[in-house]
């Protein structure tokens, strides 16, 4: 698949900025929040570096991870072998494969997300949580190591089972766009459907710095996983109001955030003690 060039990234930004600019103005979760809010410039840098820096790091990591997997499976690590899939699932219709991949991928993503909320991994994921005001652009504030961990885990599991990535290729733009939508400054909660599919209201509780919602709502698409494993939190008639990382302020700039996981920060370790254990 051809990598997007700068022009494509710029056009994508302008289209989404226009679309979400209208949506967030019509249905704001926080009416007082401005478009040029604190952190806007940093997230703008993420938008134009992630498609190149993060994707390159991720692709290298995935290839390295697939070498032992395909060696164990006795398969050649070639483009044709990867796209073809193998075993029983490779004979399923692409639609069935896509559905199964989304469900399994979200399950893996749920547990990877929880893992990033514990131990030293939190230092990496804290970068994503450092946004004190959420909107669609805040979705791209993701450390390359965070993206690397998620992609490697999901890729190894799905290709190890035998799925063809072609099955989900058509759905990938939707999944990416939906992740951006979850961070948008909109008050959509989907009514009863909020228990079937993640909503901005659901995900804003995940990002809250309020103790009641901290370390909850890890699913990226299917809240069922949070309900099943006891991390679902969506109080009726109330919205998360505060965001960011309490007790451990992160650097505001892009470069400082990239280096942050490698710096000693006792406040981060103190914030972590017992969080995952308490909800397990």
Buried (B, 14 or more C-beta within 10 A) or exposed (E): EEEBEEEEBEEBBEEBBEBBEEBBEEEBBBEEBEEEBEBBEBBBBBBBBBBBBBBEBBEEBBEEBBEEBBEEBEBEBEEEBBEEBBEEBBEBEBEEBBBBBBEBBBBBBBEBBBBBBBEEBBBBBBBBBBBBBBBBBBBBBBBBBBBBBBBBBBBBBBBBBBBBBBBBEEBEEEBEBBBBBBBBBBBBBBEEEBBEBBBBBBBBBBBBBEEEBBBBBBBBBBBBBBEEBEBBBBEEEEBBEEBBBBEBEBBEEBEEBBEBBEEEBEEBBEBBEEBBEEBE
